[in-house]
């Protein structure tokens, strides 16, 4: 049983929520002080034509202050428009944000795979360098690092364009490939003989 001694000190929202059942509480939306800003940016993004780039200066006008200093608001607005309207946006370096045409949607995945490869390679190098300069690293630490490097190496290999082409048959894809089928394709790309 909770003490009622401190009930008056609890926030009003907590006291009110305790009177509601779980369904009513889960359906309540938290109002953020930034909802108006996010809505203004989302509306500006909705007005963007397909293939058009909205400059940061234009977004500054919609927000009423520099959007680059409040990038999280732009990301929230972008996420809202993508979720509600099905549009897809990408950042254009030092310029703004571009609404992609449908034909370019796959470029989002390709760019993400490239970033993943770079991050995996960098992490593997950092761990190797750390171990190289460590004085008497315990065996379990060395084994843990080697496991991580093995998985990161597999991620790097699997995220290459050439591996993806070997793994998946373009004509057969009508939906996202199940993990087991993709893993089988990866094993084939690695040159492992798989018996049926």
TIRO-2110 file (N, C-alpha, C; in Angstrom, 1 decimal):
// TIRO-2110
0.8, -1.2, 0.0, N, 1, A
0.0, 0.0, 0.0, CA, 1, A
0.9, 1.2, 0.0, C, 1, A
0.6, 2.2, -0.8, N, 2, A
1.3, 3.4, -0.9, CA, 2, A
0.9, 4.3, 0.3, C, 2, A
1.8, 5.0, 0.7, N, 3, A
1.5, 6.0, 1.8, CA, 3, A
0.7, 7.1, 1.3, C, 3, A
-0.3, 7.5, 2.0, N, 4, A
-1.1, 8.7, 1.6, CA, 4, A
-0.5, 10.0, 2.2, C, 4, A
0.5, 9.8, 3.0, N, 5, A
1.1, 10.9, 3.6, CA, 5, A
1.7, 11.9, 2.6, C, 5, A
2.2, 11.4, 1.5, N, 6, A
2.8, 12.3, 0.5, CA, 6, A
1.9, 12.5, -0.7, C, 6, A
0.7, 12.1, -0.7, N, 7, A
-0.3, 12.3, -1.8, CA, 7, A
-0.4, 13.7, -2.3, C, 7, A
-0.4, 14.6, -1.4, N, 8, A
-0.6, 16.0, -1.7, CA, 8, A
0.7, 16.6, -2.5, C, 8, A
1.8, 15.9, -2.3, N, 9, A
3.0, 16.4, -3.0, CA, 9, A
3.2, 15.8, -4.4, C, 9, A
2.4, 14.7, -4.7, N, 10, A
2.5, 14.2, -6.0, CA, 10, A
1.9, 15.1, -7.1, C, 10, A
2.4, 15.1, -8.3, N, 11, A
1.9, 16.0, -9.3, CA, 11, A
0.4, 15.7, -9.5, C, 11, A
-0.3, 16.8, -9.9, N, 12, A
-1.8, 16.6, -10.2, CA, 12, A
-2.1, 15.6, -11.2, C, 12, A
-1.2, 15.5, -12.2, N, 13, A
-1.5, 14.5, -13.3, CA, 13, A
-1.4, 13.1, -12.8, C, 13, A
-0.5, 12.9, -11.8, N, 14, A
-0.4, 11.5, -11.2, CA, 14, A
-1.6, 11.2, -10.4, C, 14, A
-2.1, 12.2, -9.6, N, 15, A
-3.3, 12.0, -8.8, CA, 15, A
-4.5, 11.7, -9.7, C, 15, A
-4.6, 12.5, -10.8, N, 16, A
-5.8, 12.3, -11.7, CA, 16, A
-5.7, 11.0, -12.4, C, 16, A
-4.5, 10.6, -12.8, N, 17, A
-4.3, 9.3, -13.5, CA, 17, A
-4.7, 8.1, -12.7, C, 17, A
-4.4, 8.2, -11.4, N, 18, A
-4.8, 7.1, -10.5, CA, 18, A
-6.3, 6.9, -10.4, C, 18, A
-7.1, 7.9, -10.7, N, 19, A
-8.5, 7.7, -10.7, CA, 19, A
-9.1, 7.1, -12.0, C, 19, A
-8.3, 7.1, -13.0, N, 20, A
-8.7, 6.5, -14.3, CA, 20, A
-8.2, 5.1, -14.4, C, 20, A
-9.0, 4.4, -15.3, N, 21, A
-8.5, 3.0, -15.5, CA, 21, A
-7.4, 3.0, -16.6, C, 21, A
-6.7, 1.8, -16.7, N, 22, A
-5.5, 1.8, -17.6, CA, 22, A
-5.8, 2.1, -19.0, C, 22, A
-7.0, 1.8, -19.6, N, 23, A
-7.4, 2.1, -20.9, CA, 23, A
-7.4, 3.6, -21.1, C, 23, A
-8.1, 4.3, -20.2, N, 24, A
-8.2, 5.7, -20.3, CA, 24, A
-6.9, 6.4, -20.2, C, 24, A
-6.0, 5.9, -19.4, N, 25, A
-4.7, 6.5, -19.2, CA, 25, A
-3.8, 6.3, -20.5, C, 25, A
-3.9, 5.1, -21.1, N, 26, A
-3.1, 4.9, -22.3, CA, 26, A
-3.5, 5.7, -23.5, C, 26, A
-4.8, 6.1, -23.5, N, 27, A
-5.3, 6.8, -24.6, CA, 27, A
-5.1, 8.3, -24.5, C, 27, A
-4.6, 8.8, -23.3, N, 28, A
-4.3, 10.2, -23.1, CA, 28, A
-3.1, 10.6, -23.8, C, 28, A
-3.1, 11.7, -24.5, N, 29, A
-1.9, 12.2, -25.2, CA, 29, A
-1.2, 13.3, -24.4, C, 29, A
0.1, 13.2, -24.2, N, 30, A
0.8, 14.2, -23.5, CA, 30, A
1.0, 15.4, -24.5, C, 30, A
0.7, 16.6, -24.0, N, 31, A
0.9, 17.8, -24.8, CA, 31, A
2.3, 18.3, -24.5, C, 31, A
3.0, 18.5, -25.6, N, 32, A
4.4, 19.0, -25.4, CA, 32, A
4.3, 20.5, -25.7, C, 32, A
5.2, 21.3, -25.0, N, 33, A
5.2, 22.7, -25.3, CA, 33, A
5.7, 23.0, -26.7, C, 33, A
6.2, 22.0, -27.4, N, 34, A
6.7, 22.2, -28.8, CA, 34, A
5.8, 21.7, -29.8, C, 34, A
4.6, 21.3, -29.4, N, 35, A
3.6, 20.8, -30.4, CA, 35, A
3.3, 21.8, -31.5, C, 35, A
3.1, 23.1, -31.1, N, 36, A
2.8, 24.1, -32.1, CA, 36, A
4.0, 24.3, -33.1, C, 36, A
5.2, 24.2, -32.6, N, 37, A
6.4, 24.4, -33.5, CA, 37, A
6.4, 23.2, -34.4, C, 37, A
6.2, 22.0, -33.9, N, 38, A
6.3, 20.8, -34.7, CA, 38, A
5.2, 20.8, -35.8, C, 38, A
4.0, 21.3, -35.4, N, 39, A
2.9, 21.4, -36.3, CA, 39, A
3.2, 22.4, -37.5, C, 39, A
3.8, 23.5, -37.1, N, 40, A
4.1, 24.5, -38.1, CA, 40, A
5.1, 24.0, -39.1, C, 40, A
6.2, 23.3, -38.6, N, 41, A
7.2, 22.7, -39.5, CA, 41, A
6.6, 21.6, -40.3, C, 41, A
5.7, 20.8, -39.7, N, 42, A
5.0, 19.7, -40.5, CA, 42, A
4.2, 20.2, -41.6, C, 42, A
3.5, 21.3, -41.3, N, 43, A
2.7, 21.9, -42.4, CA, 43, A
3.5, 22.5, -43.5, C, 43, A
4.7, 23.0, -43.2, N, 44, A
5.6, 23.5, -44.2, CA, 44, A
6.1, 22.3, -45.1, C, 44, A
6.4, 21.2, -44.4, N, 45, A
6.9, 20.0, -45.1, CA, 45, A
5.8, 19.4, -46.0, C, 45, A
4.5, 19.5, -45.5, N, 46, A
3.4, 19.0, -46.3, CA, 46, A
3.2, 19.8, -47.6, C, 46, A
3.6, 21.1, -47.6, N, 47, A
3.5, 21.9, -48.8, CA, 47, A
4.6, 21.7, -49.8, C, 47, A
5.5, 20.9, -49.4, N, 48, A
6.7, 20.7, -50.3, CA, 48, A
6.3, 19.7, -51.5, C, 48, A
6.6, 20.1, -52.7, N, 49, A
6.3, 19.3, -53.8, CA, 49, A
7.3, 18.1, -53.9, C, 49, A
6.9, 17.1, -54.6, N, 50, A
7.8, 15.9, -54.7, CA, 50, A
9.1, 16.3, -55.5, C, 50, A
10.2, 16.0, -55.0, N, 51, A
11.5, 16.4, -55.6, CA, 51, A
12.0, 17.7, -55.2, C, 51, A
11.2, 18.5, -54.5, N, 52, A
11.6, 19.9, -54.1, CA, 52, A
12.5, 19.8, -52.8, C, 52, A
13.4, 20.7, -52.6, N, 53, A
14.2, 20.8, -51.4, CA, 53, A
13.7, 22.1, -50.7, C, 53, A
13.3, 21.9, -49.4, N, 54, A
13.0, 23.1, -48.6, CA, 54, A
14.2, 23.5, -47.9, C, 54, A
14.6, 24.8, -48.0, N, 55, A
15.8, 25.3, -47.5, CA, 55, A
15.6, 25.5, -46.0, C, 55, A
16.7, 25.6, -45.2, N, 56, A
16.7, 25.8, -43.8, CA, 56, A
16.1, 27.2, -43.6, C, 56, A
16.4, 28.2, -44.5, N, 57, A
15.9, 29.5, -44.3, CA, 57, A
14.4, 29.6, -44.3, C, 57, A
13.8, 28.8, -45.3, N, 58, A
12.4, 28.7, -45.4, CA, 58, A
11.8, 28.1, -44.1, C, 58, A
12.4, 27.1, -43.6, N, 59, A
12.0, 26.4, -42.3, CA, 59, A
12.2, 27.3, -41.1, C, 59, A
13.2, 28.2, -41.2, N, 60, A
13.4, 29.2, -40.1, CA, 60, A
12.1, 30.1, -40.1, C, 60, A
11.7, 30.5, -41.2, N, 61, A
10.5, 31.4, -41.3, CA, 61, A
9.2, 30.7, -40.7, C, 61, A
9.1, 29.4, -41.0, N, 62, A
7.9, 28.6, -40.5, CA, 62, A
8.0, 28.5, -39.0, C, 62, A
9.2, 28.3, -38.5, N, 63, A
9.4, 28.1, -37.1, CA, 63, A
9.5, 29.4, -36.3, C, 63, A
10.0, 30.4, -36.9, N, 64, A
10.1, 31.7, -36.2, CA, 64, A
11.4, 31.9, -35.5, C, 64, A
12.3, 30.9, -35.7, N, 65, A
13.7, 30.9, -35.1, CA, 65, A
14.5, 30.0, -35.9, C, 65, A
15.8, 30.0, -35.7, N, 66, A
16.7, 29.1, -36.5, CA, 66, A
16.4, 27.6, -36.3, C, 66, A
16.0, 26.9, -37.3, N, 67, A
15.7, 25.5, -37.2, CA, 67, A
16.9, 24.6, -36.9, C, 67, A
18.1, 25.1, -37.4, N, 68, A
19.3, 24.3, -37.1, CA, 68, A
19.7, 24.2, -35.7, C, 68, A
19.3, 25.2, -34.9, N, 69, A
19.5, 25.2, -33.5, CA, 69, A
18.5, 24.3, -32.7, C, 69, A
17.4, 24.0, -33.4, N, 70, A
16.4, 23.2, -32.8, CA, 70, A
16.0, 22.0, -33.8, C, 70, A
17.1, 21.3, -34.2, N, 71, A
16.9, 20.2, -35.2, CA, 71, A
15.9, 19.1, -34.8, C, 71, A
15.9, 18.9, -33.5, N, 72, A
15.0, 17.9, -33.0, CA, 72, A
13.5, 18.2, -33.4, C, 72, A
13.2, 19.4, -33.5, N, 73, A
11.8, 19.8, -33.9, CA, 73, A
11.6, 19.4, -35.3, C, 73, A
12.6, 19.7, -36.2, N, 74, A
12.5, 19.3, -37.6, CA, 74, A
12.3, 17.8, -37.7, C, 74, A
13.1, 17.1, -37.0, N, 75, A
13.1, 15.6, -37.1, CA, 75, A
11.7, 15.1, -36.6, C, 75, A
11.1, 15.7, -35.6, N, 76, A
9.8, 15.3, -35.1, CA, 76, A
8.7, 15.6, -36.2, C, 76, A
8.9, 16.8, -36.8, N, 77, A
7.9, 17.2, -37.8, CA, 77, A
8.0, 16.2, -39.1, C, 77, A
9.3, 15.9, -39.4, N, 78, A
9.5, 15.0, -40.6, CA, 78, A
8.9, 13.6, -40.3, C, 78, A
9.1, 13.1, -39.1, N, 79, A
8.6, 11.8, -38.7, CA, 79, A
7.1, 11.8, -38.8, C, 79, A
6.5, 12.9, -38.3, N, 80, A
5.0, 13.0, -38.3, CA, 80, A
4.4, 13.0, -39.7, C, 80, A
5.1, 13.8, -40.6, N, 81, A
4.6, 13.9, -42.0, CA, 81, A
4.8, 12.5, -42.7, C, 81, A
5.9, 11.9, -42.5, N, 82, A
6.2, 10.6, -43.1, CA, 82, A
5.2, 9.6, -42.6, C, 82, A
4.9, 9.6, -41.3, N, 83, A
4.0, 8.6, -40.7, CA, 83, A
2.5, 8.8, -41.2, C, 83, A
2.1, 10.1, -41.2, N, 84, A
0.7, 10.4, -41.5, CA, 84, A
0.4, 10.5, -43.0, C, 84, A
1.4, 11.0, -43.8, N, 85, A
1.2, 11.3, -45.2, CA, 85, A
1.9, 10.3, -46.2, C, 85, A
2.8, 9.5, -45.6, N, 86, A
3.6, 8.6, -46.5, CA, 86, A
4.6, 9.2, -47.3, C, 86, A
5.0, 10.5, -47.1, N, 87, A
6.0, 11.2, -47.8, CA, 87, A
7.4, 10.7, -47.2, C, 87, A
8.4, 10.9, -48.0, N, 88, A
9.8, 10.5, -47.5, CA, 88, A
10.7, 11.6, -47.7, C, 88, A
11.5, 12.0, -46.7, N, 89, A
12.4, 13.1, -46.8, CA, 89, A
13.8, 12.7, -46.4, C, 89, A
14.8, 13.4, -47.0, N, 90, A
16.2, 13.2, -46.7, CA, 90, A
16.8, 14.5, -46.5, C, 90, A
17.9, 14.6, -45.7, N, 91, A
18.6, 15.8, -45.5, CA, 91, A
19.5, 16.1, -46.7, C, 91, A
19.6, 17.3, -47.1, N, 92, A
20.6, 17.8, -48.1, CA, 92, A
21.6, 18.6, -47.4, C, 92, A
22.8, 18.2, -47.4, N, 93, A
23.9, 18.8, -46.6, CA, 93, A
24.0, 20.3, -46.8, C, 93, A
23.9, 21.0, -45.6, N, 94, A
23.9, 22.5, -45.5, CA, 94, A
22.9, 23.2, -46.3, C, 94, A
21.9, 22.6, -46.8, N, 95, A
20.9, 23.2, -47.6, CA, 95, A
19.5, 23.2, -47.0, C, 95, A
19.0, 21.9, -46.7, N, 96, A
17.7, 21.8, -46.2, CA, 96, A
17.3, 20.3, -46.1, C, 96, A
16.0, 20.1, -46.5, N, 97, A
15.4, 18.8, -46.5, CA, 97, A
14.7, 18.6, -47.8, C, 97, A
14.8, 17.4, -48.4, N, 98, A
14.3, 17.2, -49.7, CA, 98, A
13.2, 16.1, -49.6, C, 98, A
12.1, 16.3, -50.3, N, 99, A
11.0, 15.3, -50.4, CA, 99, A
11.3, 14.4, -51.6, C, 99, A
11.5, 13.1, -51.3, N, 100, A
11.9, 12.2, -52.4, CA, 100, A
10.8, 11.8, -53.3, C, 100, A
11.1, 11.6, -54.6, N, 101, A
10.1, 10.9, -55.4, CA, 101, A
10.1, 9.4, -55.1, C, 101, A
9.0, 8.7, -55.4, N, 102, A
8.9, 7.3, -55.1, CA, 102, A
10.0, 6.5, -55.7, C, 102, A
10.5, 6.9, -56.8, N, 103, A
11.6, 6.1, -57.5, CA, 103, A
12.9, 6.2, -56.7, C, 103, A
13.0, 7.1, -55.8, N, 104, A
14.3, 7.2, -55.0, CA, 104, A
14.1, 6.7, -53.6, C, 104, A
13.0, 6.1, -53.2, N, 105, A
12.8, 5.6, -51.9, CA, 105, A
13.9, 4.6, -51.4, C, 105, A
14.3, 3.7, -52.4, N, 106, A
15.3, 2.7, -52.0, CA, 106, A
16.7, 3.3, -51.7, C, 106, A
16.9, 4.6, -52.1, N, 107, A
18.2, 5.2, -51.8, CA, 107, A
18.3, 5.5, -50.3, C, 107, A
17.2, 5.5, -49.5, N, 108, A
17.3, 5.7, -48.1, CA, 108, A
17.9, 4.4, -47.5, C, 108, A
17.5, 3.3, -47.9, N, 109, A
18.1, 2.0, -47.4, CA, 109, A
19.6, 1.9, -47.8, C, 109, A
19.9, 2.3, -49.0, N, 110, A
21.3, 2.2, -49.5, CA, 110, A
22.2, 3.1, -48.7, C, 110, A
21.7, 4.3, -48.4, N, 111, A
22.5, 5.2, -47.6, CA, 111, A
22.7, 4.7, -46.2, C, 111, A
21.6, 4.1, -45.7, N, 112, A
21.7, 3.6, -44.3, CA, 112, A
22.7, 2.4, -44.2, C, 112, A
22.7, 1.5, -45.3, N, 113, A
23.6, 0.4, -45.3, CA, 113, A
25.0, 0.9, -45.3, C, 113, A
25.3, 2.0, -46.1, N, 114, A
26.6, 2.6, -46.2, CA, 114, A
27.1, 3.1, -44.8, C, 114, A
26.2, 3.8, -44.1, N, 115, A
26.5, 4.3, -42.8, CA, 115, A
26.8, 3.2, -41.8, C, 115, A
26.0, 2.1, -41.9, N, 116, A
26.2, 1.0, -41.0, CA, 116, A
27.6, 0.3, -41.3, C, 116, A
27.9, 0.2, -42.6, N, 117, A
29.3, -0.4, -42.9, CA, 117, A
30.4, 0.5, -42.3, C, 117, A
30.3, 1.8, -42.4, N, 118, A
31.3, 2.7, -41.9, CA, 118, A
31.4, 2.6, -40.3, C, 118, A
30.2, 2.6, -39.7, N, 119, A
30.2, 2.5, -38.2, CA, 119, A
30.7, 1.1, -37.7, C, 119, A
30.4, 0.1, -38.4, N, 120, A
30.9, -1.3, -38.0, CA, 120, A
32.4, -1.3, -38.2, C, 120, A
32.9, -0.8, -39.3, N, 121, A
34.4, -0.8, -39.5, CA, 121, A
35.1, 0.0, -38.5, C, 121, A
34.5, 1.2, -38.2, N, 122, A
35.2, 2.1, -37.2, CA, 122, A
35.2, 1.5, -35.8, C, 122, A
34.0, 0.9, -35.4, N, 123, A
34.0, 0.2, -34.1, CA, 123, A
34.9, -0.9, -34.0, C, 123, A
35.1, -1.7, -35.1, N, 124, A
36.0, -2.8, -35.0, CA, 124, A
37.5, -2.3, -34.9, C, 124, A
37.8, -1.3, -35.6, N, 125, A
39.1, -0.7, -35.5, CA, 125, A
39.4, -0.1, -34.1, C, 125, A
38.4, 0.5, -33.6, N, 126, A
38.6, 1.1, -32.2, CA, 126, A
38.8, 0.0, -31.2, C, 126, A
38.1, -1.1, -31.3, N, 127, A
38.2, -2.1, -30.3, CA, 127, A
39.6, -2.8, -30.5, C, 127, A
40.0, -3.0, -31.7, N, 128, A
41.3, -3.6, -32.0, CA, 128, A
42.5, -2.7, -31.4, C, 128, A
42.3, -1.4, -31.7, N, 129, A
43.3, -0.5, -31.2, CA, 129, A
43.4, -0.5, -29.6, C, 129, A
42.2, -0.5, -29.0, N, 130, A
42.1, -0.5, -27.6, CA, 130, A
42.8, -1.7, -27.0, C, 130, A
42.5, -2.9, -27.6, N, 131, A
43.2, -4.1, -27.1, CA, 131, A
44.7, -4.1, -27.3, C, 131, A
45.1, -3.6, -28.4, N, 132, A
46.5, -3.5, -28.8, CA, 132, A
47.3, -2.7, -27.7, C, 132, A
46.7, -1.6, -27.2, N, 133, A
47.3, -0.8, -26.2, CA, 133, A
47.0, -1.1, -24.8, C, 133, A
46.1, -2.1, -24.6, N, 134, A
45.8, -2.4, -23.2, CA, 134, A
46.9, -3.3, -22.6, C, 134, A
47.1, -3.1, -21.3, N, 135, A
48.1, -3.9, -20.6, CA, 135, A
47.4, -5.1, -20.0, C, 135, A
47.7, -6.3, -20.5, N, 136, A
47.2, -7.6, -20.0, CA, 136, A
45.7, -7.6, -19.9, C, 136, A
45.0, -7.5, -21.0, N, 137, A
43.5, -7.6, -21.0, CA, 137, A
43.1, -9.1, -20.6, C, 137, A
42.1, -9.2, -19.8, N, 138, A
41.7, -10.6, -19.4, CA, 138, A
41.2, -11.3, -20.6, C, 138, A
41.3, -12.6, -20.6, N, 139, A
40.9, -13.5, -21.7, CA, 139, A
39.4, -13.3, -22.0, C, 139, A
38.6, -13.2, -21.0, N, 140, A
37.1, -13.0, -21.3, CA, 140, A
36.9, -11.7, -22.1, C, 140, A
37.6, -10.7, -21.8, N, 141, A
37.5, -9.4, -22.5, CA, 141, A
37.9, -9.5, -23.9, C, 141, A
39.1, -10.2, -24.2, N, 142, A
39.6, -10.4, -25.5, CA, 142, A
38.6, -11.2, -26.3, C, 142, A
38.0, -12.3, -25.7, N, 143, A
37.0, -13.1, -26.4, CA, 143, A
35.7, -12.3, -26.7, C, 143, A
35.3, -11.4, -25.8, N, 144, A
34.1, -10.6, -26.1, CA, 144, A
34.4, -9.7, -27.2, C, 144, A
35.6, -9.1, -27.3, N, 145, A
35.9, -8.1, -28.4, CA, 145, A
36.0, -8.9, -29.7, C, 145, A
36.6, -10.1, -29.7, N, 146, A
36.7, -10.9, -30.9, CA, 146, A
35.3, -11.3, -31.4, C, 146, A
34.4, -11.6, -30.5, N, 147, A
33.0, -11.9, -30.9, CA, 147, A
32.3, -10.7, -31.6, C, 147, A
32.5, -9.5, -30.9, N, 148, A
31.9, -8.3, -31.5, CA, 148, A
32.5, -8.0, -32.9, C, 148, A
33.8, -8.2, -33.0, N, 149, A
34.5, -7.9, -34.3, CA, 149, A
33.9, -8.9, -35.4, C, 149, A
33.7, -10.1, -35.0, N, 150, A
33.2, -11.1, -35.9, CA, 150, A
31.8, -10.7, -36.4, C, 150, A
30.9, -10.3, -35.5, N, 151, A
29.6, -9.9, -35.9, CA, 151, A
29.6, -8.7, -36.7, C, 151, A
30.5, -7.7, -36.3, N, 152, A
30.6, -6.5, -37.1, CA, 152, A
31.1, -6.8, -38.5, C, 152, A
32.0, -7.7, -38.7, N, 153, A
32.5, -8.1, -40.0, CA, 153, A
31.4, -8.7, -40.8, C, 153, A
30.6, -9.5, -40.2, N, 154, A
29.4, -10.1, -41.0, CA, 154, A
28.5, -9.0, -41.4, C, 154, A
28.2, -8.0, -40.5, N, 155, A
27.3, -6.9, -40.8, CA, 155, A
27.9, -6.1, -42.0, C, 155, A
29.2, -5.9, -42.0, N, 156, A
29.9, -5.1, -43.1, CA, 156, A
29.7, -5.9, -44.4, C, 156, A
29.9, -7.2, -44.3, N, 157, A
29.8, -8.0, -45.6, CA, 157, A
28.4, -8.0, -46.1, C, 157, A
27.4, -8.2, -45.2, N, 158, A
26.0, -8.4, -45.6, CA, 158, A
25.5, -7.1, -46.1, C, 158, A
26.0, -5.9, -45.7, N, 159, A
25.5, -4.6, -46.1, CA, 159, A
26.1, -4.1, -47.4, C, 159, A
27.0, -4.8, -48.0, N, 160, A
27.5, -4.4, -49.3, CA, 160, A
26.5, -4.6, -50.4, C, 160, A
26.6, -3.7, -51.4, N, 161, A
25.7, -3.8, -52.6, CA, 161, A
26.0, -5.2, -53.3, C, 161, A
27.2, -5.5, -53.5, N, 162, A
27.5, -6.8, -54.2, CA, 162, A
27.0, -8.0, -53.5, C, 162, A
27.0, -8.0, -52.2, N, 163, A
26.5, -9.1, -51.4, CA, 163, A
25.0, -9.2, -51.5, C, 163, A
24.3, -8.0, -51.5, N, 164, A
22.9, -8.0, -51.6, CA, 164, A
22.4, -8.6, -52.9, C, 164, A
23.2, -8.2, -54.0, N, 165, A
22.8, -8.7, -55.3, CA, 165, A
23.0, -10.3, -55.4, C, 165, A
24.0, -10.8, -54.7, N, 166, A
24.2, -12.3, -54.7, CA, 166, A
23.1, -12.9, -53.8, C, 166, A
22.7, -12.2, -52.7, N, 167, A
21.8, -12.8, -51.7, CA, 167, A
20.4, -12.9, -52.3, C, 167, A
19.9, -11.9, -52.9, N, 168, A
18.5, -11.8, -53.2, CA, 168, A
18.2, -11.7, -54.7, C, 168, A
17.3, -12.5, -55.2, N, 169, A
16.9, -12.5, -56.6, CA, 169, A
15.8, -11.4, -56.8, C, 169, A
16.2, -10.4, -57.6, N, 170, A
15.3, -9.3, -57.8, CA, 170, A
13.9, -9.7, -58.3, C, 170, A
13.8, -10.6, -59.2, N, 171, A
12.5, -11.0, -59.8, CA, 171, A
11.6, -11.7, -58.8, C, 171, A
12.2, -12.3, -57.8, N, 172, A
11.4, -13.1, -56.9, CA, 172, A
10.8, -12.3, -55.7, C, 172, A
11.3, -11.0, -55.5, N, 173, A
10.9, -10.2, -54.4, CA, 173, A
9.6, -9.5, -54.6, C, 173, A
8.6, -9.8, -53.8, N, 174, A
7.3, -9.2, -53.8, CA, 174, A
6.9, -8.6, -52.4, C, 174, A
7.8, -9.0, -51.4, N, 175, A
7.6, -8.5, -50.1, CA, 175, A
8.9, -8.6, -49.4, C, 175, A
9.1, -8.0, -48.2, N, 176, A
10.4, -8.1, -47.5, CA, 176, A
10.7, -9.6, -47.4, C, 176, A
12.0, -9.9, -47.6, N, 177, A
12.4, -11.3, -47.6, CA, 177, A
12.5, -11.8, -46.1, C, 177, A
11.9, -13.0, -45.8, N, 178, A
12.0, -13.5, -44.4, CA, 178, A
13.5, -13.6, -44.1, C, 178, A
13.8, -13.5, -42.8, N, 179, A
15.2, -13.6, -42.3, CA, 179, A
15.9, -14.9, -42.7, C, 179, A
15.2, -16.0, -42.6, N, 180, A
15.8, -17.3, -42.9, CA, 180, A
16.2, -17.4, -44.3, C, 180, A
15.3, -16.8, -45.2, N, 181, A
15.7, -16.8, -46.7, CA, 181, A
16.8, -15.9, -46.9, C, 181, A
16.9, -14.7, -46.3, N, 182, A
18.0, -13.8, -46.5, CA, 182, A
19.3, -14.4, -45.9, C, 182, A
19.2, -15.1, -44.8, N, 183, A
20.4, -15.8, -44.2, CA, 183, A
20.9, -16.9, -45.1, C, 183, A
20.0, -17.6, -45.7, N, 184, A
20.4, -18.6, -46.7, CA, 184, A
21.1, -18.0, -47.9, C, 184, A
20.6, -16.9, -48.4, N, 185, A
21.2, -16.2, -49.5, CA, 185, A
22.6, -15.7, -49.1, C, 185, A
22.7, -15.2, -47.8, N, 186, A
24.0, -14.7, -47.3, CA, 186, A
25.0, -15.9, -47.3, C, 186, A
24.5, -17.0, -46.8, N, 187, A
25.4, -18.2, -46.8, CA, 187, A
25.9, -18.6, -48.2, C, 187, A
25.0, -18.5, -49.1, N, 188, A
25.3, -18.8, -50.5, CA, 188, A
26.4, -17.8, -51.0, C, 188, A
26.1, -16.5, -50.7, N, 189, A
27.0, -15.4, -51.1, CA, 189, A
28.4, -15.6, -50.5, C, 189, A
28.5, -16.2, -49.3, N, 190, A
29.7, -16.5, -48.6, CA, 190, A
30.4, -17.7, -49.2, C, 190, A
29.7, -18.5, -50.0, N, 191, A
30.3, -19.6, -50.6, CA, 191, A
30.1, -20.9, -49.8, C, 191, A
29.2, -20.9, -48.9, N, 192, A
28.9, -22.1, -48.1, CA, 192, A
27.9, -22.9, -48.8, C, 192, A
28.2, -24.2, -49.0, N, 193, A
27.3, -25.2, -49.6, CA, 193, A
26.2, -25.5, -48.7, C, 193, A
25.0, -25.3, -49.1, N, 194, A
23.8, -25.6, -48.3, CA, 194, A
23.1, -26.8, -48.9, C, 194, A
22.9, -27.8, -48.1, N, 195, A
22.1, -29.0, -48.6, CA, 195, A
20.7, -28.8, -48.2, C, 195, A
19.8, -29.2, -49.2, N, 196, A
18.3, -29.1, -48.9, CA, 196, A
17.8, -30.2, -48.1, C, 196, A
END
